Amino acid sequence: MLGSTYGTLTTGSRRARVIACGERPGPAVHGTTGTDDRDVSGRPLHRDVPDLDRFFRPETVAVVGASDAEGRPSTGITRQLTRWAERVGARLYPVHPTRETVFGIPCSPSVPELPVQVDLAVLLIADPLPVIEQLADAKVRFAVAFASGFAETGDEGAAAQRRMAEAVGRSGMRLLGPNTNLNAFEHFRDDLEGPAIALITQSGHQGRPVFALQELGIRLSHWAPTGNEADLETADFISYFARQPEVGAVAAYIEGLKDGRSFLLAADRAAREGVPVVAVKVGRTETGARTAASHTGKLTGADTVVDAAMRQFGVVRVDGLDELQDTATLLARARPPQAEGVAVYSISGGTGAHFADLATAAGLQLPPLSEAVQSELHQWIPGYLDVTNPVDNGGHPVGDWRGRKIIDAILSDPSIGVLICPITGPFPPMSDKLAQDLVEAAEHTDKQICVVWGSPVGTERAYRETLLGSPRVATFRTFANCITAVRAYLTHHRFTAAYRSPFDEAPRTPSPSFRKAQALMRPGRQLSEHAAKQLLRAYGIRVPREQLVTSAAAAVRAASLVGYPVVMKASAPQLAHKSELGLVKIGLTSASQVRDAYRDLTDIARYEGMELDGVLVCQMIERGVEMVVGVTHDDLFGPTVTVGLGGVLVEVLRDTAVCVPPFTEHQARAALDRLRGRALLDGVRGAPPADMDALVEVVLRIQRMALELGDELAELDINPLMVLERGQGAVALDALAVCH
């Protein structure tokens, strides 16, 4: 898809603001990540920030396939690029093998024959591959390929795209596309001030609503339409935008990710810089994932893993383009909150109650205003109206001098960081006065004021001029979008204030456990429960006292050593679901029961045609909270760690959270806090609190195992992990491990 207008870029305000706050923006990083900058699994711990200045601000532009023949698509594009080059002060050189001039500009037959060093080559040709080597010889810095018919079309197109990527890799040039468009060269307004939104999209059309924010006075600085991402990808632009002083937030529409690790490193860069990234990521459903793959030929990734990765690194995920607009705008322009509390102020008790219900359900905190503030408010609001929070003024005070005093009084409460005023419809002159009071109050406070203008018309002067004309008031059209944005705003600043990069803590060298574990691995096989528990023991994870026996007499001796009561289980490498086959006996309290159980287990195994390596006689642990901890591999992100409620609940409730290595202890605890059944770990109905520290330690040790064993460990499942009373640890009662 091709855009219709192309334009200039603006810079300047964020760097000045950063320096004024006492921070010093660091330089861009270039080059190749060193081999010593990798974690224990061999994956990079840092991502170079590409120098894209000459892409967005070239001095020389070559248009390969330029045309001025009427009726040809390339003619319209050439005309638009010519206008764009004039606006940004770039010299444009048309390139065509058979034309002498294009739009009166002398034409060169090839890029190497141009008399200048080319910063950016725009390829308006169906097959860019033959030209790329020419561009490499001419030392062109950047190229844009618009042609489609590559990875989005299937295997043959994917192979052609790989050849293109290899050629670009050899050249040292950077490429945007293929299957992209001209959105990078849009006409950005240069009359708007304040922090800007930088936009990344894999579908140009999906970025149009965000780009249109300029008509509402919201500044945009860049637009990167990444297309198929044969070379430059979403992660490159996130990393670059996070270092630009004018960028207040990054808004992204993502269909698929080229590389999960690159995305995590880019999100980590943005988190370190404190720059919020707001993203729509399609592929929540099978249909959406399939459609996205056919559009850009990209892996959409397992949605639960993508969601966890984004949350872990502070990327704000939203569902709609309207949410993308509103959330990115608030995050770009709002100052850090002074408090977590939200105050709702309305001229209608019904409006206030409705909004308060929705806000509270979304997790926003609406603390009661202090008694001093409530007393002050009742000077101007009748005593029979509630001013606790939400505040109902009854209507009339907004129309005179009392309106501003009410707003200032609410903002004076130290527990309030955000004031939200829902105006469900225009009712001049009172709504005009209310809007003006809110705008004026916003200029004299360091707290955020948000307004919901509920009119479906949107042409009212109070909305178009007063509210939208204010750089300090955030204006929304719906309750839902306001609540989504405010929640993201508070969450983002809470996240960045506590953020520690997990890449800084990721292990660089193998632990002593690694060699012990390697000796236990059996390539291409599933380990028996006994062997899987030995693997856990190698990493310091506690398992029950147990012995593997091959006779009834040995089972009786083992039971006396382990201590009654005991559990007995059949053991074999390929045996996964023992309980369903009757191959588990629990609560055995005597030698006769142990002998009978041994006979039953071996008889069932013979009947089922199984060859056992023995029978496990295990310590029985009854009291605790059953959890599950596991490792699987994701196509995009590699090994992932899952933790949740275990036992039979894992299949019934599916209450689990995913962590994407590397992650910190703080992030592991945050994942546990997201479980619906989290209260079970705190103790319910008289049960003592569980040992959370021990559970977190197991999760971190499993992460270490997943990183060190890497692809050797295809799958690990500990279920149940019995988390005992606080201070008593956690015990892996059963385990399954599959080797690659």
N, C-alpha and C positions, 0 to 999 in steps of 0.2 A: 504494500500500500504506500502511496506517495502523498506527502503533505502538500498543502496549497501555498503556504507562505513560509519564508525563511528569514531569520534575522539575527540581530546582534546580541551579545552577551554582556552582562554587567558584573562588576566585582567591587570589592572594597570595604564593606562595612563591618563584616564579622571579624576580620583581623584586628581592626581598630578596637572593637568591642572586647576582644579577647585580651589584648594588651592592656586595655584600661582596667580589666579585672585582675591584672597581675599575673596572667598566664602567658606563656611564650609558645606560640605554635612552632612545632618542629619542622625540619625540612622534609621534603619528599624523599623516599628511599628508592633507589634504583639498583638494578643488577640482578644477580642470581642468588637464590638462597643457598648458603653453604651447607655441606653435608654434616657439619657439626651442629647445625641449627635444626636438628630433627629429634623427634621423640624416640622412645625405645622401639617403636614399631617401624621406624624409618620414615615417618611422615613429617612434612615440614612444620615448624613451630612459628614461622613468621611468613608473611606475604609481602612481597615488594609492592610498593605503591607506584603504579605506572605514571610516568610524566605525560599527561594528556593535554598539557597546555597548548601545544602546537596542533592538536586535533581540534580543539574548540576555538583556538585563535591562530589559525595559520596565517603566514605571510604570503605564501604562494600556494595556489590551488590548480591542479591539472584536472580537466574534465575529459576523460577518455571515452570516446564515442559521442562527443559533443555534436549537436545538430541544430540547424536553424530552418530545416525544411518543415513547412507547415503540415500539421496533421500527424507528426510523429511524436510518440510519448517522450522520447529523449529531448525533443525540442523544448517542451514545457519545462522539463527539469533543468536543462541548460540555462534557460531564461531566468528561472528562479535562483539558480546558483550564482548567476552573474549579478543579480540584484543583491543577494546575500553577501557576496564578496565585496561589493561596493560599500555595504553598510559596515562591515568589520574591518575594512581597510586592507583586504587581501588582493593580490594581483592574480587574476584568473587567466589560465592558458588553456584554450581548447586544443584537444588532440584528436585527430582523425586522419586516416591514411590517404583519403581521396579529396579532402576539402582544403582549399587555400585559406578561407576565412570562415568564421562562424560569428554571426551578429557583428560583422565588421572587425573582429579581432583576428589577427593572423593565426593560422592553425598549424600545428606541428604534426608530422606523421606519427611520431612516437614520443613517449616520455623521455627516453635517454637523449633525444635530440633537442630537448628544451635547453635554453641557455642559462637556466637557474636551478638551484637546489629546490626540489619540490617538498613542501611540508605535507600536503594532503592530496591524494589522487582519488577522484570519484569515478568509479567504473560503471559506465552506462552500457555495458555489453553483456550478451547472453552467457558467455563462457569466460569468466575472469581468469581462470587458471593459466592460460598461456601468457597473459600479460604480467602476472605476478613476478616471474623471473626477470622481466624487463625492469619492473619497478625496483627490484632488489639491486640490479646492476646500477640503477640511477640513484641508489641510496635514498629512496622515498621513505619518509618517516611513517606515514599513515595512509591507509586506503579504506575505501568504503565500497562494498560489493552489494548491489541491489538485487542481483539475479536470484531467482528462486529455482526450485527443482533439485534441491540437495537433500539433507537428512530428513526433511519433512515429508519426502515422497517415498521413502522405503530404503531397502538395502542398497540398491544401485546408487541412489542419490547420496546415501550415507558414505559409501565408498568414495564418491567424487569429493565430498566434503572433507574426508580424511586426507585425500591427496592435496587439497587446497591448504589445509591446516599444516601439513608437513612442509609444503613449499613456503608458506609464510614463516614457519619456524626456522627454516634454513636461511631466510632472507634477512632476519633482524628487524623487519618492518612489523607494524601492528595493523591488524585488519578488523574492521567492524562489519559484521555480516557473515555469510550472505543472507539473503531473504530479509533484508532490512529496508529502511525508507529514509526520507529526508528530514525526519523530525529533529535531528541534531542541529539543523540549520534553519529552524523556525525564527520568526521575528519576535524576539523577546522585548517587552516594553522596558525602556530605560528611564522612565519617569517615576518608578515606584521605589520606595525606600524600605529599609528594614531587612531583617534576615530573610533569605530566599529559600524556596523549595527547589531541590534538584530532583529531576524526574528520570526514572529508568523504566522502560517498558519493552516487553517482547512482542507486543502488538501495538502498533502506533495508534490505532483507533481507540484503544483502551486508555491512552494517556490524554485524550482530548478533554475530558471533564476537568482534569487537574490543570492542564494548560489554560483552560478558560477561566481559572481563578484570577488571572490578571485583570479580567473585566470587573472583578469585585475588589480590586486594589491589592491583591496578594502577589508578591514578587516571585518570579521564577528565574532561575539563573542558567540551568542546563537541561537538556533532554537527551538521553542516550537510548536510542532504539536498538537493542542488542541483536534482534533477529535470531539466527541459528547459533551464534556464538562459536564459530569455527576457531576464533582466536580470542579477541576481547570479549569478556563475559560480564555478567551482572556484578560479580565480586570485584572486578577491576574498577568499575565505576563507583561502587560503594566506597572502596578504599580511597579513591581519588577525591570524591565529593566530600568525604569526612575531613579532608585536610584543607578544603577551600574556605577561606575566612568568611565569605558571604553566605555560605550554606547554613541554614538553621535546621533543616531536616531533609531527609531523603525519602521520597515517595516512590514505591516500586510496584509494578505489575509483573509478576513472575509466573511463567507457565511451567518452566522446568529449570533445573540447575545443571550446569555443565559438570561441576565437581563439588561434592559436599564439603570437602576439607577447605577448598578455596573460599566457599561461602562463609564457613565458620570463622576463618581468619579475617575476612573482610568485616564481618559483623563484630568481631573482637576489636578490630581497628576503630570502628565507629563508636563502640562502647568506651574504649579508652579515651577517645576524643570528646565523649559526651554528646555526640551528634545522633539524634534519634533516627531510626530507620523504620518506616511504616510500609507494610507490604500487603498486597493482595496476592495470595499464592493459590492458583487453581490446582485442581486435582484432588479435592476432598472426596470426590466420588469416582467410581470406575469410568463413568461416561466422561466426566470432566478431564480425567487423566488421559483418556484415549484421544479426546479432541485436541488437547494441548500438544500431545505427541505428534499428531498429524499436522499441527500448525507450525511448530518449530523443531520437531524431531528431537526433543529433549526428554530426559528422564524426569518424571514428576516426583518420584520418590514415594515411599510409604508415608501417608499423610500424618500418622501419629508420630513418626520419627521427625519429619519436617517440622511439625508443630513444636515438638520438644526442643529441637535444635534452635529454632527461632526464639522461643521463650528463654532458653538457657543463656543466649547471648544478647538478650534485650531487644530483639526485633519485634515491633508491635505488629501483630497480624490482625488484619481486618478482612471482612468478607466483601463489602460493596465498594464501588468506586466513589459513591457519595461519602462513605466512611473514610476512604482514603483521602479525599479532599479535606474534609473537616478535621480529621485527626492530625494530618500532616501540618495543616495551617496552624492549629493551636500549638503543637509541639515546636514549630519553627519560630513562632513569634512570642510565646509566653515566657516570662521570667521564671526562674526556679520558685517553687511554692514556699511560702513562709510557714505553712502548717498543713496538716493533712485534712483538716475539717472543711466541709462544704456547707455553706448556708444557702437556703432557698428562700427567695423573697418574691412575693407576688401580691397582686391586688385582689386576689380571689382565694378564699380558703379552699375551694375545690381544686383550683389549679395547683396550689401548693401541696395539697395532700396527694394528688395524682403524681406530681413530679417526685415528691419525697418517697412514695412507694417504689417507683421505678429505680430511683437512685440508690435506695437502700438495698433493694434486691440485687443490684449490680455490684454491690460491695462498697459503695461510697459511704464515708462516715459523715453523719449529720449530727454533730454534738450539740447539746443544748447550749444556747448562749448563756453567758455568765449572768448572775442575778443583777449585777450593776448595769450591764448592757440592756437587759430586759426592762429594768426600772427606767432607764433613759428612753427607751423606745415608747414606753407607755406615756411619756410626756406628749407624744404626737399621735399615738395610736390608741383608740378607745380601749379601756381596761377589759372589756369582755372579749377582745380578740386575742388569739394566741400568738405570742411573739417568742416562743421557746426556740423553735426551728423545726419546720419552716415558719417564716414570719408573714402574717396576713395583715395588711395595712387597712383593709376595708375599702380601698378605692380612692376616696377623696383626698387623703394627704399627698398623693403623687402630683396633684394639680397645683400645688402652691409651694411655699418656702419649706414646708415640712419634709417634702420628698427627699431632698438632698441630705438633710440631717439624719433621716432614717438610714440611708445608704451608708453614710459615714460612721454611724453608730455600729452598724453590723460589722463593717470592716475593721473597727477598732478592737473587736474581740480577738485575743491572741490565739484562740483555738481554730480560727477560720483562716483558710488559705485561699478559698475560691468562693466567690459570690455568684450564684446563678439566679437570673431573673427571667422566668418564662412569661412571655407576653403572648397570650393565645390569639390575639387579634387586634387590629388597630382600632383605637377609639379616641381620635383627636378631639380636643387638644391635649387630653391627659396623657395619651401614649407618647405624644411628641415631647412633652415635658419630662416624662419618665426616661425616655431614651437620652435626652440631653443631659439629665442629671447623672445617669450612669456613665456617659462618656466623660463628663467633667470629673466625676469621682475617680475614674480610671486613671486620669492624668495626675492625680495626687496621691496614689497609693501604689505600693509594691505588691499588692495582691491582685490575683486574676479575677476579672469580671467577665462573665459569660451571659449572653442574652439569647433566648430562643424566640425568634420572631415567627409566630405561627400563622401569619396571614398567607393564604395560598396565592395571593396576587403578587406581592413582592415589589410593587412599584411605588409604595408609600415613601414619602420624603424622609420620615423618621428612620426607615430601613435603608433606603438607597443612599442617602446623604449623611445622616447623623451617625448611624451605627456602622455602616460599611466604610464611612470616612474616618473612622477611628482606628489607629494602629494598635491600640491597647485593649479594646473590647473585642472579644471573640464572639461572632454572631453565627447562630445556627438556625436551621429551618425546622428541625424536628427534635423532640425530646430525646429520642434514641441516639441520634448522632452526637448530641451534646454530652450525654452520659458516657458514651463510648470514648469520646475524645478526652473528657476530663479524667476518666479512670486511667486512660493511657498516659496522660500528662503526669498524674501523681505517681503512677507505677514507674514510668521512665526515670523520673528524678530520684525516686527511692532506689531503683536499680543501680543507676550510675553512681550514687553516693556510696554504695556498698560494694561496687564491682571490683573484683580482683580477677585478673585474667587467668583462666585455668591453664593457658599455654605456658605461663611463667612457672607453674608448679608441675607440669607434665614431666614424667621420668625420662631421663636421657639415656640411662644405662640399665641393663637388666639387673634384677634383684637376685640374691642367692636362691630364691625360690624357683627361678626360671629353669636352671639346670635340672633340679629335682623333677619339675613338672615335665620337661622335655622327655626325660627317660620313661615317663609313664604314658606318653602319647602313642597311639597305634594308628598310623595313617590309614584313612579310609574306613575306619571301624568305629562302632559305638562301644564305649567302655561299659563294663559291668558297673553296678552300683558300688561295689567294693572298690574298684579301680578309680571310679569317679570321685569317691570320698578321699582316696589317697591323694588325688590331684588337689582337692580342697585343702587337705591337711598340709600339703607342700606350701600353700600360700597362707598358712596360719589360721585357717578357718576351722572352727571346732566341729567335730563330728562325735556321735555317741561312741561309747566303748562298744567294741564289736569284734567278733572273730568269724572267719570263714572256715567252715567245717565240711567234712565229706563223709561223716558217719553219725549215727544216732548217739553213740557213746561219746564221740567228740563234742557233739552238741550239748550233751548234759554237762560235760566238764566245762565247756565254754560258758554255759548259763550260770554255773556257780562262780566263775571268775568275773563275769560281767555284773552279776547281781540281779536277783529276781525283783520285780517281774521283767520278762524279756519279750522282745519281738523277734520273730523268725521270718526270713524272706528267702525265696529262691533267688539265686544269683547266676546270671548269664550275660554275656556281652550284648546280645540283641534284645534283651528282655526289658521292655519299657513300661507296660501297664500291668504290673504284677497283681494289684488288688482286683482288677476285673476278672482275672483268671483264677482267683482264689489262692494265689501264691504268697499271701501274707497272713501270718497268724500273730495276733496281738494279745497282750495280757496273760502270758503264760507264767504260772507261779510254782510249778513243781517239775521234778525230773520226768515223771510219767507223761505230763502234758508236752514236755519238750520232745520226748521220744516219739509220741504219737504225731506231733506236728511235723517232725522230720520225715516220717513215713508218708504222711499225707502230701507234703510238698513234693517229694520225689516221685510219688505215684502220679500226681497231676502233671508233672513235667514230662514223664514218660508217655502219658496219654496224649499230651499235646505235641509230642514229637520234639521236645526241647532237650538239648544237651546242656546240663548245668555245670558250672565250674565249682559249685558247692552251695551251701546254705549259710546265710548270714544269721548269727545270733547276736542281737543288738540290745543295748541298754534301752529301756522304755522310758521316755520322757513325756509326761502327760500334760503338764500345765505350762501355758504360755500362749502367745499369739502366733498363729500360723501365718507365715509370709512366704512369698515366692520371690526368688532372685534368679535372673537368667541372662544369658548372652546370646544374641543373634547377630547376623551380618546384614547390613542394609547396602543396597547397590550403590547408593550415593555417599553414605557417611561411614561405611565400614562397620566395625563392631559397635553394638549398642547394648546398654545394660537396662534391663527392665526389673522393676520392683513393685510389689503389690500384695494384696491379701492373698494368702495361699490356701493350701488344702483344697477342699471341694469348691471353696468360694471363688477360686481363680477362674473356674469354668462357669459358675453361676452369675457372679457379679462383674467379672472382667474389670476389676478395679485395680488398674496398674498405671504406673508412670514410667516414662522412658527417659534415660539420661544418655547423652551422646558424649563419649570420651573425646577430649579430656574434660573432666568436670571436677569442681572443688567440693570440699566437705559441705560448704554452705549451699551449693547447688544440689547436692544429694539430699540434704535436709529439706530444701524447698520442694523437691520432687515428692518426698514423703508427705509433706504438708498438703499437697494437692489431692491425695487419696480421699475418696469419699468416706472410707472406713478409718480414717486417721484417728478418730476418737478411741478406737479399740486399743491403740498403743498407749493411750493415756490412762487406761483402766476404766471399765464401765461395770455397773452393778456390783460394786464391792471388790472387783478384781484390782490387784495392785498395778501400778504403772509398769509398762514393759521397758526393757533396757534399750532405749533409743540409741545411745552411744554405741552399743555393741552392734546394732543393726546397721548403723551408718558405716561402722568400721568394716563390716562384711561387704557392703556395697562398694566401698573404696578398694578393698582387696580384690574383689571380682573385677573391678575396672583395671587394676594393675595386671591381673591375669589375662584379661582380654587384649590389652595393649601388647603385652610381652609375647603371648602365644600367637597373636595375630591370626593369619589365615589357617594356622594349624588347628585352631579350635573353631569348628563350624558351629557348634551349639552347646550351651550349658544350661541346665535347668535344675535349680535347687528348690524342691517343693515336697514337704514344707521345710522352711527354715523356722525353727521354733525359737521365738524371741522370749526369753525368760524374764522374770521379775527384775526390776531395775537393780543393776549391780551384779547380776548373775550371768550375763552374757547371752549368746545365741548359739544354737546348735543346728547343724544341717542334718535333718533326719533322713533325707533321701536325695539322691542326685543322679542326673543323667548327663553324660558328656558324649559328644560326637566329634570325631577327628576328621579333618579334611584328608 
